[in-house]
């Protein structure tokens, strides 16, 4: 409605008004623009791959502590797979991380390259085997905490209708449809964006208090 630097007076769709920090709002809008452009670029890259059809999977992982966003391969940005899985999974496939302990979907990822064989211990996996295959991944969206992801029983997955009753094993890949993937990815992206906006708004309130 009006700008009186460094503040701007705005009116929302519901008729309420607020005074916002111009610079922080600019950062929020810039972050949204960059995220949209990045998502579009990734989508185009996947569509331009060698004609291979993108596959969609849930990847089950186990964590040492449900209070920490940390599990094997996460910091290194890799996914472990068996030899059979490494043959059918390919670059460009999309992944939804599912944490067994919290029973939440917590992140969206894209496989960015072919698998490489390595000792699981190099990536802090504690499995009883000396060799496995590891795919590099790019994280597209993530909840801030494991407990703030999408609860396993909050959505119906058409491609995995018995998911709630299944005994899912750690490191298991579960094939899902594109529709189910997009449903989970959309909710997780909204969670991530809401948390990011909340952090920026908290910064704005801190600045206001300092003034």
C-alpha positions in Angstrom: 0.0 0.0 0.0 2.9 2.4 0.8 6.6 2.4 1.4 8.4 4.5 4.0 11.9 3.1 4.0 13.0 0.9 5.7 9.3 -0.2 6.2 6.5 -1.0 3.9 2.8 -1.0 4.7 1.0 -3.9 3.1 -2.5 -5.3 3.0 -3.2 -9.1 2.7 -6.0 -10.7 0.8 -8.0 -11.2 3.9 -8.0 -7.4 4.5 -5.4 -7.4 7.4 -2.5 -5.0 7.2 1.1 -5.1 8.5 4.3 -3.1 8.5 7.2 -5.1 7.1 10.9 -4.6 6.7 11.6 -3.8 3.0 15.1 -5.5 2.9 13.9 -8.7 4.6 10.9 -9.0 2.3 13.2 -8.5 -0.7 15.3 -11.4 0.5 12.2 -13.6 0.9 11.0 -12.8 -2.6 14.5 -13.3 -4.0 14.8 -16.7 -2.3 11.4 -17.7 -3.7 12.5 -16.6 -7.2 15.8 -18.5 -6.9 14.0 -21.7 -5.7 11.6 -21.5 -8.6 14.3 -21.0 -11.2 16.4 -23.9 -9.6 13.4 -26.2 -9.6 12.6 -25.3 -13.3 16.3 -25.9 -14.3 16.3 -29.3 -12.6 13.1 -30.3 -14.3 14.4 -29.3 -17.7 17.6 -31.2 -17.1 15.7 -34.3 -16.2 13.5 -34.0 -19.2 16.6 -33.6 -21.4 18.3 -36.7 -20.2 18.9 -39.5 -22.6 15.3 -40.6 -22.9 15.3 -42.6 -19.7 12.1 -42.3 -17.9 12.3 -40.8 -14.4 11.5 -43.2 -11.6 10.3 -42.3 -8.1 11.2 -43.9 -4.8 10.8 -43.7 -1.1 14.1 -44.3 0.6 13.9 -45.6 4.2 16.6 -44.5 6.6 17.4 -45.0 10.2 18.8 -42.4 12.6 20.9 -42.7 15.8 18.7 -40.1 17.5 15.3 -38.7 16.4 16.3 -35.3 17.8 19.1 -34.9 15.3 18.8 -34.5 11.5 21.6 -36.9 10.8 21.9 -40.4 9.3 24.4 -42.4 7.2 25.1 -40.7 3.9 23.2 -37.5 4.6 26.2 -35.2 5.1 28.0 -36.8 2.2 24.9 -36.5 0.0 24.9 -40.2 -1.1 22.4 -43.0 -1.1 23.4 -46.6 -0.6 22.1 -49.3 -2.9 22.6 -53.0 -3.5 24.0 -54.3 -6.8 20.5 -55.1 -8.1 19.2 -51.7 -7.1 22.1 -50.0 -8.7 21.2 -51.6 -12.0 17.6 -50.3 -12.1 18.1 -46.9 -10.4 19.5 -44.1 -12.6 20.6 -40.5 -12.7 17.6 -38.2 -12.6 15.4 -40.5 -10.4 13.6 -38.7 -7.6 13.8 -39.7 -3.9 11.7 -39.1 -0.8 13.5 -39.8 2.4 11.5 -41.6 5.1 12.8 -41.9 8.7 11.8 -45.1 10.5 12.2 -43.8 14.0 9.9 -40.8 13.6 7.8 -42.3 10.8 8.0 -39.1 8.8 8.9 -38.1 5.3 11.6 -35.5 5.7 13.3 -34.6 2.4 13.1 -34.5 -1.4 16.2 -35.4 -3.4 17.4 -36.0 -7.0 20.0 -38.6 -8.0 22.6 -36.6 -9.9 25.1 -39.2 -11.1 25.8 -42.9 -11.6 26.5 -45.2 -8.7 30.0 -45.9 -7.5 31.1 -48.9 -5.6 32.7 -48.3 -2.2 33.0 -49.6 1.3 29.9 -48.5 3.3 32.1 -47.5 6.2 33.5 -44.7 4.1 30.1 -43.0 4.5 29.5 -44.1 8.1 27.1 -46.9 7.3 27.2 -49.7 9.9 25.9 -52.5 7.6 27.7 -55.9 7.7 29.2 -55.8 4.2 32.4 -54.6 2.7 31.0 -53.3 -0.6 27.9 -51.5 -1.8 26.9 -48.9 -4.4 26.4 -45.2 -3.7 24.5 -42.6 -5.7 25.2 -38.9 -5.4 22.1 -36.8 -4.6 21.1 -33.2 -4.6 18.7 -32.2 -1.8 15.7 -30.2 -3.2 13.7 -29.6 0.0 14.0 -30.7 3.6 12.1 -30.2 6.9 14.1 -28.4 9.6 13.6 -31.3 12.1 12.8 -35.0 11.7 9.7 -34.6 13.7 8.5 -31.7 11.5 8.3 -33.8 8.4 5.2 -35.3 6.8 3.7 -38.0 9.1 3.4 -41.4 7.4 -0.3 -41.7 8.2 -1.3 -38.2 7.0 -1.4 -39.1 3.3 -2.8 -41.9 1.2 -0.3 -43.3 -1.3 -2.1 -45.0 -4.2 1.1 -46.8 -5.3 1.8 -48.1 -1.8 -1.7 -48.5 -0.3 -0.5 -50.8 2.5 2.4 -48.5 3.5 1.0 -47.8 7.0 1.0 -51.6 7.7 4.2 -52.5 6.0 7.4 -53.6 7.8 9.8 -51.2 6.1 13.5 -52.0 6.4 16.3 -49.5 6.7 17.9 -48.6 3.4 14.9 -50.1 1.5 13.8 -48.5 -1.8 10.0 -48.5 -2.4 8.8 -47.6 -5.9 6.0 -45.0 -6.1 4.2 -43.2 -8.8 4.9 -39.7 -10.0 1.6 -38.5 -8.6 2.5 -39.9 -5.1 5.9 -38.4 -5.3 4.6 -35.0 -6.3 2.1 -35.1 -3.5 4.8 -35.7 -0.9 7.3 -33.3 -2.5 4.8 -30.5 -2.6 3.9 -30.8 1.1 7.6 -31.1 2.1 8.5 -28.0 -0.1 5.7 -26.0 1.6 7.0 -27.0 5.0 10.6 -26.0 4.1 9.4 -22.6 2.6 7.3 -21.9 5.7 10.2 -22.6 8.0 12.5 -20.4 6.0 9.9 -17.6 6.0 9.5 -18.0 9.7 13.3 -17.7 10.2 13.4 -14.5 8.1 10.4 -13.0 10.0 12.1 -13.8 13.3 15.1 -11.8 12.0 12.8 -8.9 11.2 11.3 -8.9 14.7 14.8 -9.0 16.2 15.8 -6.0 14.1 12.6 -4.2 15.2 13.4 -4.8 18.9 16.9 -3.5 18.4 15.5 -0.3 16.9 
